[in-house]
C-alpha cells in the first residue's frame, strides 16, 4: 500500500485503516502526492456514522487528523471538517 492508497483507506474508514495509519505515520506529509477528500466520500462517512458503523468519537478524531494533514486536500468540505473537529 503506497501513501495515497493509505490516505484513501483512512479517509473512507476502510477495513485496512489501521495498516493505512501505519503507512501514513511512517511517511512525511511532504512526501508523495495529495489526497483529495471529496464531498461523496465525506457523505459516505457521515452516513456510516448515522447507520451506527462509525462511533461519533472516531468521527471527531478522523476530522482532526484530516484537518491537520498537509497531504489531504479537504477544501471541498472544509467548513464541515472544521465543525466536526
N, CA, C and O atoms as a CHARMM CRD file, in Angstrom:
* protein
*
  340
    1    1 UNK  N      0.86600  -1.16800   0.00000 PROA 1      0.00000
    2    1 UNK  CA     0.00000   0.00000   0.00000 PROA 1      0.00000
    3    1 UNK  C      0.91100   1.22900   0.00000 PROA 1      0.00000
    4    1 UNK  O      1.76100   1.38200   0.87600 PROA 1      0.00000
    5    2 UNK  N      0.72000   2.10800  -1.00000 PROA 2      0.00000
    6    2 UNK  CA     1.50200   3.34200  -1.00200 PROA 2      0.00000
    7    2 UNK  C      0.76100   4.42100  -0.21600 PROA 2      0.00000
    8    2 UNK  O     -0.34400   4.19800   0.28000 PROA 2      0.00000
    9    3 UNK  N      1.38400   5.58600  -0.11200 PROA 3      0.00000
   10    3 UNK  CA     0.84600   6.63400   0.75100 PROA 3      0.00000
   11    3 UNK  C     -0.54300   7.10000   0.29600 PROA 3      0.00000
   12    3 UNK  O     -1.42800   7.27400   1.13300 PROA 3      0.00000
   13    4 UNK  N     -0.75300   7.30500  -1.00500 PROA 4      0.00000
   14    4 UNK  CA    -2.06800   7.75600  -1.48000 PROA 4      0.00000
   15    4 UNK  C     -3.14100   6.70800  -1.22800 PROA 4      0.00000
   16    4 UNK  O     -4.26600   7.04300  -0.85900 PROA 4      0.00000
   17    5 UNK  N     -2.79900   5.44700  -1.42500 PROA 5      0.00000
   18    5 UNK  CA    -3.74700   4.37000  -1.10500 PROA 5      0.00000
   19    5 UNK  C     -4.08300   4.38800   0.38400 PROA 5      0.00000
   20    5 UNK  O     -5.23500   4.19600   0.77300 PROA 5      0.00000
   21    6 UNK  N     -3.06900   4.62000   1.20600 PROA 6      0.00000
   22    6 UNK  CA    -3.26800   4.65800   2.65500 PROA 6      0.00000
   23    6 UNK  C     -4.16100   5.83700   3.05100 PROA 6      0.00000
   24    6 UNK  O     -5.04600   5.68600   3.89300 PROA 6      0.00000
   25    7 UNK  N     -3.93600   6.99400   2.45500 PROA 7      0.00000
   26    7 UNK  CA    -4.77700   8.15600   2.74900 PROA 7      0.00000
   27    7 UNK  C     -6.22100   7.90000   2.33500 PROA 7      0.00000
   28    7 UNK  O     -7.15100   8.28200   3.04500 PROA 7      0.00000
   29    8 UNK  N     -6.40600   7.25800   1.19600 PROA 8      0.00000
   30    8 UNK  CA    -7.75400   6.92600   0.73100 PROA 8      0.00000
   31    8 UNK  C     -8.41900   5.93400   1.68700 PROA 8      0.00000
   32    8 UNK  O     -9.58900   6.09000   2.03500 PROA 8      0.00000
   33    9 UNK  N     -7.68100   4.93300   2.10000 PROA 9      0.00000
   34    9 UNK  CA    -8.21700   3.92200   3.02500 PROA 9      0.00000
   35    9 UNK  C     -8.61300   4.56700   4.35300 PROA 9      0.00000
   36    9 UNK  O     -9.66700   4.25800   4.90800 PROA 9      0.00000
   37   10 UNK  N     -7.76800   5.46000   4.85700 PROA 10     0.00000
   38   10 UNK  CA    -8.07200   6.16100   6.09500 PROA 10     0.00000
   39   10 UNK  C     -9.30200   7.04600   5.92700 PROA 10     0.00000
   40   10 UNK  O    -10.20200   7.03000   6.76700 PROA 10     0.00000
   41   11 UNK  N     -9.34100   7.81100   4.85100 PROA 11     0.00000
   42   11 UNK  CA   -10.44400   8.75800   4.61900 PROA 11     0.00000
   43   11 UNK  C    -11.78400   8.04800   4.49900 PROA 11     0.00000
   44   11 UNK  O    -12.81200   8.60000   4.89000 PROA 11     0.00000
   45   12 UNK  N    -11.78600   6.84900   3.97200 PROA 12     0.00000
   46   12 UNK  CA   -13.02100   6.09200   3.76900 PROA 12     0.00000
   47   12 UNK  C    -13.36700   5.17100   4.94200 PROA 12     0.00000
   48   12 UNK  O    -14.36500   4.45200   4.88500 PROA 12     0.00000
   49   13 UNK  N    -12.56600   5.18500   5.98900 PROA 13     0.00000
   50   13 UNK  CA   -12.74700   4.25300   7.10400 PROA 13     0.00000
   51   13 UNK  C    -12.77800   2.82100   6.58400 PROA 13     0.00000
   52   13 UNK  O    -13.64600   2.02900   6.95000 PROA 13     0.00000
   53   14 UNK  N    -11.81700   2.50700   5.72600 PROA 14     0.00000
   54   14 UNK  CA   -11.75800   1.18000   5.11700 PROA 14     0.00000
   55   14 UNK  C    -11.36900   0.10100   6.11000 PROA 14     0.00000
   56   14 UNK  O    -10.93900   0.39100   7.22700 PROA 14     0.00000
   57   15 UNK  N    -11.52500  -1.15500   5.68900 PROA 15     0.00000
   58   15 UNK  CA   -11.20600  -2.30600   6.54100 PROA 15     0.00000
   59   15 UNK  C     -9.73400  -2.34600   6.93400 PROA 15     0.00000
   60   15 UNK  O     -9.38200  -2.89100   7.98000 PROA 15     0.00000
   61   16 UNK  N     -8.88100  -1.77400   6.10200 PROA 16     0.00000
   62   16 UNK  CA    -7.43900  -1.79200   6.36000 PROA 16     0.00000
   63   16 UNK  C     -6.93500  -0.45000   6.88200 PROA 16     0.00000
   64   16 UNK  O     -5.78000  -0.09200   6.64700 PROA 16     0.00000
   65   17 UNK  N     -7.78300   0.29500   7.58500 PROA 17     0.00000
   66   17 UNK  CA    -7.39000   1.64500   8.01200 PROA 17     0.00000
   67   17 UNK  C     -6.26100   1.64600   9.03400 PROA 17     0.00000
   68   17 UNK  O     -5.49300   2.60700   9.09600 PROA 17     0.00000
   69   18 UNK  N     -6.14400   0.59600   9.83300 PROA 18     0.00000
   70   18 UNK  CA    -5.05200   0.55500  10.81200 PROA 18     0.00000
   71   18 UNK  C     -3.70800   0.33700  10.11500 PROA 18     0.00000
   72   18 UNK  O     -2.69800   0.91900  10.51300 PROA 18     0.00000
   73   19 UNK  N     -3.69700  -0.49000   9.08800 PROA 19     0.00000
   74   19 UNK  CA    -2.49700  -0.64300   8.25800 PROA 19     0.00000
   75   19 UNK  C     -2.19300   0.68300   7.55400 PROA 19     0.00000
   76   19 UNK  O     -1.03500   1.08300   7.43500 PROA 19     0.00000
   77   20 UNK  N     -3.23800   1.34800   7.09500 PROA 20     0.00000
   78   20 UNK  CA    -3.08000   2.64000   6.42000 PROA 20     0.00000
   79   20 UNK  C     -2.47800   3.67700   7.36400 PROA 20     0.00000
   80   20 UNK  O     -1.61900   4.45900   6.95700 PROA 20     0.00000
   81   21 UNK  N     -2.91600   3.69100   8.60600 PROA 21     0.00000
   82   21 UNK  CA    -2.38200   4.63800   9.59000 PROA 21     0.00000
   83   21 UNK  C     -0.88800   4.39900   9.77500 PROA 21     0.00000
   84   21 UNK  O     -0.11800   5.34900   9.91900 PROA 21     0.00000
   85   22 UNK  N     -0.48100   3.14300   9.77000 PROA 22     0.00000
   86   22 UNK  CA     0.93900   2.80800   9.88500 PROA 22     0.00000
   87   22 UNK  C      1.73300   3.39000   8.71800 PROA 22     0.00000
   88   22 UNK  O      2.80600   3.96200   8.91300 PROA 22     0.00000
   89   23 UNK  N      1.20800   3.24200   7.52300 PROA 23     0.00000
   90   23 UNK  CA     1.87700   3.77600   6.33500 PROA 23     0.00000
   91   23 UNK  C      1.92800   5.29900   6.40100 PROA 23     0.00000
   92   23 UNK  O      2.96600   5.90300   6.12800 PROA 23     0.00000
   93   24 UNK  N      0.81100   5.91200   6.76100 PROA 24     0.00000
   94   24 UNK  CA     0.72500   7.37700   6.81900 PROA 24     0.00000
   95   24 UNK  C      1.70300   7.94600   7.84500 PROA 24     0.00000
   96   24 UNK  O      2.40700   8.91500   7.56200 PROA 24     0.00000
   97   25 UNK  N      1.74800   7.35100   9.02600 PROA 25     0.00000
   98   25 UNK  CA     2.61200   7.88800  10.08000 PROA 25     0.00000
   99   25 UNK  C      4.09000   7.65900   9.79600 PROA 25     0.00000
  100   25 UNK  O      4.94000   8.36600  10.33800 PROA 25     0.00000
  101   26 UNK  N      4.40200   6.69100   8.96300 PROA 26     0.00000
  102   26 UNK  CA     5.81300   6.43600   8.64400 PROA 26     0.00000
  103   26 UNK  C      6.28100   7.21300   7.41500 PROA 26     0.00000
  104   26 UNK  O      7.44900   7.12400   7.03600 PROA 26     0.00000
  105   27 UNK  N      5.38500   7.97100   6.79400 PROA 27     0.00000
  106   27 UNK  CA     5.72600   8.74800   5.60200 PROA 27     0.00000
  107   27 UNK  C      5.47600  10.22100   5.88800 PROA 27     0.00000
  108   27 UNK  O      4.38500  10.58900   6.32300 PROA 27     0.00000
  109   28 UNK  N      6.47000  11.06500   5.65100 PROA 28     0.00000
  110   28 UNK  CA     6.27700  12.50800   5.90600 PROA 28     0.00000
  111   28 UNK  C      5.14600  13.10200   5.05800 PROA 28     0.00000
  112   28 UNK  O      4.89200  12.65000   3.94200 PROA 28     0.00000
  113   29 UNK  N      4.47000  14.12200   5.60600 PROA 29     0.00000
  114   29 UNK  CA     3.38200  14.80800   4.89000 PROA 29     0.00000
  115   29 UNK  C      3.82000  15.27400   3.51200 PROA 29     0.00000
  116   29 UNK  O      3.05200  15.21500   2.55200 PROA 29     0.00000
  117   30 UNK  N      5.04100  15.73000   3.42300 PROA 30     0.00000
  118   30 UNK  CA     5.52200  16.34700   2.18500 PROA 30     0.00000
  119   30 UNK  C      5.97500  15.33600   1.14100 PROA 30     0.00000
  120   30 UNK  O      6.26300  15.71800   0.00700 PROA 30     0.00000
  121   31 UNK  N      6.04400  14.06900   1.49200 PROA 31     0.00000
  122   31 UNK  CA     6.48100  13.04200   0.54600 PROA 31     0.00000
  123   31 UNK  C      5.27500  12.44200  -0.16700 PROA 31     0.00000
  124   31 UNK  O      4.32300  12.01100   0.48400 PROA 31     0.00000
  125   32 UNK  N      5.30400  12.40900  -1.48400 PROA 32     0.00000
  126   32 UNK  CA     4.22100  11.83000  -2.25200 PROA 32     0.00000
  127   32 UNK  C      3.19100  12.85900  -2.65500 PROA 32     0.00000
  128   32 UNK  O      3.42800  14.06400  -2.56100 PROA 32     0.00000
  129   33 UNK  N      2.05300  12.38000  -3.10100 PROA 33     0.00000
  130   33 UNK  CA     1.01200  13.25300  -3.62100 PROA 33     0.00000
  131   33 UNK  C      0.04700  13.75200  -2.56900 PROA 33     0.00000
  132   33 UNK  O      0.21600  13.53500  -1.36900 PROA 33     0.00000
  133   34 UNK  N     -0.96300  14.42400  -3.06400 PROA 34     0.00000
  134   34 UNK  CA    -2.02000  14.98300  -2.22400 PROA 34     0.00000
  135   34 UNK  C     -3.29000  14.16500  -2.47100 PROA 34     0.00000
  136   34 UNK  O     -3.66000  13.90700  -3.61600 PROA 34     0.00000
  137   35 UNK  N     -3.94200  13.76900  -1.39800 PROA 35     0.00000
  138   35 UNK  CA    -5.22800  13.07500  -1.48900 PROA 35     0.00000
  139   35 UNK  C     -6.33700  14.12100  -1.37700 PROA 35     0.00000
  140   35 UNK  O     -6.29300  14.98400  -0.50000 PROA 35     0.00000
  141   36 UNK  N     -7.31900  14.04300  -2.25300 PROA 36     0.00000
  142   36 UNK  CA    -8.44800  14.96700  -2.21900 PROA 36     0.00000
  143   36 UNK  C     -9.65700  14.27700  -1.60800 PROA 36     0.00000
  144   36 UNK  O    -10.15500  13.28100  -2.13200 PROA 36     0.00000
  145   37 UNK  N    -10.11800  14.82500  -0.48700 PROA 37     0.00000
  146   37 UNK  CA   -11.32400  14.32700   0.16100 PROA 37     0.00000
  147   37 UNK  C    -12.52300  14.95500  -0.53500 PROA 37     0.00000
  148   37 UNK  O    -12.72000  16.16800  -0.46100 PROA 37     0.00000
  149   38 UNK  N    -13.31200  14.15000  -1.20000 PROA 38     0.00000
  150   38 UNK  CA   -14.46000  14.65000  -1.95800 PROA 38     0.00000
  151   38 UNK  C    -15.71100  14.71200  -1.09400 PROA 38     0.00000
  152   38 UNK  O    -15.77700  14.10900  -0.02300 PROA 38     0.00000
  153   39 UNK  N    -16.68700  15.44000  -1.57300 PROA 39     0.00000
  154   39 UNK  CA   -17.97300  15.50500  -0.87900 PROA 39     0.00000
  155   39 UNK  C    -18.61200  14.12600  -0.81600 PROA 39     0.00000
  156   39 UNK  O    -19.25400  13.78300   0.17700 PROA 39     0.00000
  157   40 UNK  N    -18.44200  13.33800  -1.86200 PROA 40     0.00000
  158   40 UNK  CA   -19.02800  11.99900  -1.89900 PROA 40     0.00000
  159   40 UNK  C    -18.45200  11.11700  -0.78300 PROA 40     0.00000
  160   40 UNK  O    -19.20200  10.45200  -0.06800 PROA 40     0.00000
  161   41 UNK  N    -17.13800  11.11200  -0.63800 PROA 41     0.00000
  162   41 UNK  CA   -16.50800  10.31100   0.41600 PROA 41     0.00000
  163   41 UNK  C    -16.94700  10.83200   1.78900 PROA 41     0.00000
  164   41 UNK  O    -17.25900  10.04400   2.68200 PROA 41     0.00000
  165   42 UNK  N    -16.97200  12.13900   1.95300 PROA 42     0.00000
  166   42 UNK  CA   -17.39700  12.73600   3.21600 PROA 42     0.00000
  167   42 UNK  C    -18.82500  12.30800   3.55900 PROA 42     0.00000
  168   42 UNK  O    -19.10000  11.93700   4.70000 PROA 42     0.00000
  169   43 UNK  N    -19.71800  12.35600   2.59700 PROA 43     0.00000
  170   43 UNK  CA   -21.11300  11.95700   2.83000 PROA 43     0.00000
  171   43 UNK  C    -21.22300  10.47200   3.16100 PROA 43     0.00000
  172   43 UNK  O    -22.04900  10.08200   3.98700 PROA 43     0.00000
  173   44 UNK  N    -20.40300   9.64600   2.52900 PROA 44     0.00000
  174   44 UNK  CA   -20.40200   8.21100   2.83600 PROA 44     0.00000
  175   44 UNK  C    -19.98700   7.97300   4.28900 PROA 44     0.00000
  176   44 UNK  O    -20.57700   7.14600   4.98500 PROA 44     0.00000
  177   45 UNK  N    -18.96600   8.70600   4.73500 PROA 45     0.00000
  178   45 UNK  CA   -18.50900   8.57400   6.12500 PROA 45     0.00000
  179   45 UNK  C    -19.62900   9.00000   7.07400 PROA 45     0.00000
  180   45 UNK  O    -19.92100   8.30400   8.04600 PROA 45     0.00000
  181   46 UNK  N    -20.25200  10.14100   6.79100 PROA 46     0.00000
  182   46 UNK  CA   -21.35100  10.59900   7.65200 PROA 46     0.00000
  183   46 UNK  C    -22.50700   9.60900   7.68100 PROA 46     0.00000
  184   46 UNK  O    -23.10700   9.39200   8.73400 PROA 46     0.00000
  185   47 UNK  N    -22.82300   9.01500   6.55300 PROA 47     0.00000
  186   47 UNK  CA   -23.90400   8.02600   6.51300 PROA 47     0.00000
  187   47 UNK  C    -23.56000   6.82000   7.37200 PROA 47     0.00000
  188   47 UNK  O    -24.43200   6.25200   8.02900 PROA 47     0.00000
  189   48 UNK  N    -22.30500   6.43200   7.36800 PROA 48     0.00000
  190   48 UNK  CA   -21.88300   5.29800   8.20800 PROA 48     0.00000
  191   48 UNK  C    -21.97400   5.64400   9.68800 PROA 48     0.00000
  192   48 UNK  O    -22.22500   4.76800  10.51600 PROA 48     0.00000
  193   49 UNK  N    -21.77100   6.91300  10.02800 PROA 49     0.00000
  194   49 UNK  CA   -21.96200   7.34500  11.41600 PROA 49     0.00000
  195   49 UNK  C    -23.44100   7.24800  11.77800 PROA 49     0.00000
  196   49 UNK  O    -23.79500   6.72700  12.83600 PROA 49     0.00000
  197   50 UNK  N    -24.29500   7.74700  10.90300 PROA 50     0.00000
  198   50 UNK  CA   -25.74100   7.69700  11.12600 PROA 50     0.00000
  199   50 UNK  C    -26.21100   6.25100  11.26500 PROA 50     0.00000
  200   50 UNK  O    -27.07300   5.95100  12.09200 PROA 50     0.00000
  201   51 UNK  N    -25.64200   5.35700  10.45400 PROA 51     0.00000
  202   51 UNK  CA   -26.02000   3.94200  10.48800 PROA 51     0.00000
  203   51 UNK  C    -25.41900   3.19900  11.68000 PROA 51     0.00000
  204   51 UNK  O    -25.70300   2.01700  11.87500 PROA 51     0.00000
  205   52 UNK  N    -24.59800   3.87300  12.47300 PROA 52     0.00000
  206   52 UNK  CA   -24.00900   3.25400  13.65200 PROA 52     0.00000
  207   52 UNK  C    -22.75800   2.43800  13.38800 PROA 52     0.00000
  208   52 UNK  O    -22.28100   1.74600  14.28800 PROA 52     0.00000
  209   53 UNK  N    -22.20800   2.49900  12.17200 PROA 53     0.00000
  210   53 UNK  CA   -20.99500   1.74600  11.84700 PROA 53     0.00000
  211   53 UNK  C    -19.74000   2.42400  12.38400 PROA 53     0.00000
  212   53 UNK  O    -18.74500   1.76000  12.67200 PROA 53     0.00000
  213   54 UNK  N    -19.79000   3.74600  12.51600 PROA 54     0.00000
  214   54 UNK  CA   -18.65400   4.53100  12.98700 PROA 54     0.00000
  215   54 UNK  C    -19.11300   5.31500  14.20500 PROA 54     0.00000
  216   54 UNK  O    -20.15300   5.97300  14.17800 PROA 54     0.00000
  217   55 UNK  N    -18.33400   5.23800  15.26300 PROA 55     0.00000
  218   55 UNK  CA   -18.63800   5.94100  16.50000 PROA 55     0.00000
  219   55 UNK  C    -18.37300   7.44000  16.33100 PROA 55     0.00000
  220   55 UNK  O    -17.45800   7.82500  15.60400 PROA 55     0.00000
  221   56 UNK  N    -19.15100   8.27300  16.98400 PROA 56     0.00000
  222   56 UNK  CA   -19.02000   9.72700  16.88100 PROA 56     0.00000
  223   56 UNK  C    -17.64500  10.19600  17.35900 PROA 56     0.00000
  224   56 UNK  O    -17.10200  11.15800  16.81700 PROA 56     0.00000
  225   57 UNK  N    -17.07700   9.53000  18.36300 PROA 57     0.00000
  226   57 UNK  CA   -15.72800   9.88600  18.83200 PROA 57     0.00000
  227   57 UNK  C    -14.67800   9.59400  17.76600 PROA 57     0.00000
  228   57 UNK  O    -13.72200  10.35200  17.60200 PROA 57     0.00000
  229   58 UNK  N    -14.86000   8.49100  17.04200 PROA 58     0.00000
  230   58 UNK  CA   -13.96000   8.17000  15.93300 PROA 58     0.00000
  231   58 UNK  C    -14.07200   9.21900  14.83200 PROA 58     0.00000
  232   58 UNK  O    -13.07300   9.58700  14.21500 PROA 58     0.00000
  233   59 UNK  N    -15.28800   9.69800  14.58800 PROA 59     0.00000
  234   59 UNK  CA   -15.50200  10.73000  13.57600 PROA 59     0.00000
  235   59 UNK  C    -14.76300  12.01200  13.94600 PROA 59     0.00000
  236   59 UNK  O    -14.13900  12.64300  13.09300 PROA 59     0.00000
  237   60 UNK  N    -14.83600  12.39300  15.21600 PROA 60     0.00000
  238   60 UNK  CA   -14.14800  13.60800  15.66300 PROA 60     0.00000
  239   60 UNK  C    -12.63400  13.47100  15.49700 PROA 60     0.00000
  240   60 UNK  O    -11.97900  14.39300  15.01300 PROA 60     0.00000
  241   61 UNK  N    -12.08400  12.34100  15.89200 PROA 61     0.00000
  242   61 UNK  CA   -10.65100  12.10400  15.71700 PROA 61     0.00000
  243   61 UNK  C    -10.27300  12.13000  14.23800 PROA 61     0.00000
  244   61 UNK  O     -9.26700  12.73000  13.85900 PROA 61     0.00000
  245   62 UNK  N    -11.08200  11.47900  13.40900 PROA 62     0.00000
  246   62 UNK  CA   -10.86500  11.45500  11.96400 PROA 62     0.00000
  247   62 UNK  C    -10.82800  12.87400  11.40600 PROA 62     0.00000
  248   62 UNK  O     -9.94000  13.20700  10.62100 PROA 62     0.00000
  249   63 UNK  N    -11.78200  13.70800  11.80300 PROA 63     0.00000
  250   63 UNK  CA   -11.84200  15.08600  11.31200 PROA 63     0.00000
  251   63 UNK  C    -10.60800  15.87200  11.74900 PROA 63     0.00000
  252   63 UNK  O    -10.07700  16.67000  10.97700 PROA 63     0.00000
  253   64 UNK  N    -10.15100  15.65300  12.98100 PROA 64     0.00000
  254   64 UNK  CA    -8.93900  16.31600  13.46100 PROA 64     0.00000
  255   64 UNK  C     -7.72400  15.93500  12.62600 PROA 64     0.00000
  256   64 UNK  O     -6.90900  16.78700  12.27200 PROA 64     0.00000
  257   65 UNK  N     -7.61300  14.65700  12.31900 PROA 65     0.00000
  258   65 UNK  CA    -6.48400  14.19000  11.51400 PROA 65     0.00000
  259   65 UNK  C     -6.58300  14.75200  10.09700 PROA 65     0.00000
  260   65 UNK  O     -5.59500  15.25700   9.56300 PROA 65     0.00000
  261   66 UNK  N     -7.75000  14.67100   9.49300 PROA 66     0.00000
  262   66 UNK  CA    -7.94600  15.18400   8.13200 PROA 66     0.00000
  263   66 UNK  C     -7.58000  16.66100   8.06900 PROA 66     0.00000
  264   66 UNK  O     -6.90300  17.10100   7.14000 PROA 66     0.00000
  265   67 UNK  N     -8.02900  17.41800   9.05600 PROA 67     0.00000
  266   67 UNK  CA    -7.78000  18.86200   9.06900 PROA 67     0.00000
  267   67 UNK  C     -6.29400  19.18400   9.24000 PROA 67     0.00000
  268   67 UNK  O     -5.80900  20.17800   8.69800 PROA 67     0.00000
  269   68 UNK  N     -5.58600  18.36800   9.97500 PROA 68     0.00000
  270   68 UNK  CA    -4.18900  18.67700  10.29400 PROA 68     0.00000
  271   68 UNK  C     -3.18900  18.19900   9.24900 PROA 68     0.00000
  272   68 UNK  O     -2.04800  18.66000   9.24200 PROA 68     0.00000
  273   69 UNK  N     -3.58600  17.29400   8.37200 PROA 69     0.00000
  274   69 UNK  CA    -2.65200  16.73600   7.39300 PROA 69     0.00000
  275   69 UNK  C     -2.45200  17.69100   6.22000 PROA 69     0.00000
  276   69 UNK  O     -3.41900  18.19900   5.65200 PROA 69     0.00000
  277   70 UNK  N     -1.21400  17.92600   5.86700 PROA 70     0.00000
  278   70 UNK  CA    -0.90300  18.75900   4.71000 PROA 70     0.00000
  279   70 UNK  C     -1.08900  17.99500   3.40600 PROA 70     0.00000
  280   70 UNK  O     -1.19300  18.60100   2.34000 PROA 70     0.00000
  281   71 UNK  N     -1.12900  16.68700   3.48600 PROA 71     0.00000
  282   71 UNK  CA    -1.24700  15.87500   2.27900 PROA 71     0.00000
  283   71 UNK  C     -2.69100  15.44400   1.99600 PROA 71     0.00000
  284   71 UNK  O     -2.92900  14.58700   1.14500 PROA 71     0.00000
  285   72 UNK  N     -3.64000  16.03400   2.70400 PROA 72     0.00000
  286   72 UNK  CA    -5.06200  15.80900   2.43700 PROA 72     0.00000
  287   72 UNK  C     -5.70000  17.15300   2.10300 PROA 72     0.00000
  288   72 UNK  O     -5.67900  18.08600   2.90700 PROA 72     0.00000
  289   73 UNK  N     -6.26300  17.23100   0.90800 PROA 73     0.00000
  290   73 UNK  CA    -6.97900  18.44200   0.48900 PROA 73     0.00000
  291   73 UNK  C     -8.44800  18.24700   0.83600 PROA 73     0.00000
  292   73 UNK  O     -9.15800  17.49700   0.16600 PROA 73     0.00000
  293   74 UNK  N     -8.89900  18.92700   1.88900 PROA 74     0.00000
  294   74 UNK  CA   -10.28700  18.80000   2.32100 PROA 74     0.00000
  295   74 UNK  C    -11.08600  20.04600   1.98800 PROA 74     0.00000
  296   74 UNK  O    -12.12900  20.29200   2.59400 PROA 74     0.00000
  297   75 UNK  N    -10.61200  20.83700   1.03500 PROA 75     0.00000
  298   75 UNK  CA   -11.24200  22.12400   0.73400 PROA 75     0.00000
  299   75 UNK  C    -12.70000  21.98400   0.28700 PROA 75     0.00000
  300   75 UNK  O    -13.49000  22.90800   0.48300 PROA 75     0.00000
  301   76 UNK  N    -13.06700  20.85700  -0.30400 PROA 76     0.00000
  302   76 UNK  CA   -14.45100  20.66500  -0.75300 PROA 76     0.00000
  303   76 UNK  C    -15.42500  20.56700   0.42000 PROA 76     0.00000
  304   76 UNK  O    -16.61800  20.82900   0.26600 PROA 76     0.00000
  305   77 UNK  N    -14.91200  20.19000   1.58800 PROA 77     0.00000
  306   77 UNK  CA   -15.75500  20.02100   2.78300 PROA 77     0.00000
  307   77 UNK  C    -15.11000  20.68800   4.00100 PROA 77     0.00000
  308   77 UNK  O    -15.34600  20.28500   5.14000 PROA 77     0.00000
  309   78 UNK  N    -14.30400  21.69800   3.74800 PROA 78     0.00000
  310   78 UNK  CA   -13.50300  22.33400   4.78800 PROA 78     0.00000
  311   78 UNK  C    -14.31200  22.81400   5.98800 PROA 78     0.00000
  312   78 UNK  O    -13.92700  22.56100   7.12900 PROA 78     0.00000
  313   79 UNK  N    -15.41800  23.49800   5.75100 PROA 79     0.00000
  314   79 UNK  CA   -16.24100  24.01200   6.85000 PROA 79     0.00000
  315   79 UNK  C    -16.80200  22.89200   7.70600 PROA 79     0.00000
  316   79 UNK  O    -16.83700  23.00600   8.93100 PROA 79     0.00000
  317   80 UNK  N    -17.23800  21.82600   7.08300 PROA 80     0.00000
  318   80 UNK  CA   -17.79900  20.69900   7.82900 PROA 80     0.00000
  319   80 UNK  C    -16.70900  19.97700   8.62700 PROA 80     0.00000
  320   80 UNK  O    -16.94000  19.57200   9.76600 PROA 80     0.00000
  321   81 UNK  N    -15.54100  19.81900   8.04100 PROA 81     0.00000
  322   81 UNK  CA   -14.42300  19.19500   8.75800 PROA 81     0.00000
  323   81 UNK  C    -14.05800  20.05100   9.96400 PROA 81     0.00000
  324   81 UNK  O    -13.84200  19.52900  11.05800 PROA 81     0.00000
  325   82 UNK  N    -13.99200  21.34800   9.76700 PROA 82     0.00000
  326   82 UNK  CA   -13.67200  22.25600  10.86700 PROA 82     0.00000
  327   82 UNK  C    -14.71200  22.13600  11.98700 PROA 82     0.00000
  328   82 UNK  O    -14.35100  22.09400  13.16400 PROA 82     0.00000
  329   83 UNK  N    -15.98300  22.08100  11.63000 PROA 83     0.00000
  330   83 UNK  CA   -17.05000  21.97400  12.63000 PROA 83     0.00000
  331   83 UNK  C    -16.96200  20.64400  13.38800 PROA 83     0.00000
  332   83 UNK  O    -17.20200  20.60800  14.59500 PROA 83     0.00000
  333   84 UNK  N    -16.63300  19.58900  12.71800 PROA 84     0.00000
  334   84 UNK  CA   -16.52700  18.28400  13.36700 PROA 84     0.00000
  335   84 UNK  C    -15.31100  18.17500  14.27100 PROA 84     0.00000
  336   84 UNK  O    -15.32900  17.46700  15.27800 PROA 84     0.00000
  337   85 UNK  N    -14.26500  18.88100  13.90200 PROA 85     0.00000
  338   85 UNK  CA   -13.03700  18.77800  14.69300 PROA 85     0.00000
  339   85 UNK  C    -13.08800  19.71200  15.87100 PROA 85     0.00000
  340   85 UNK  O    -12.14200  19.76700  16.65600 PROA 85     0.00000
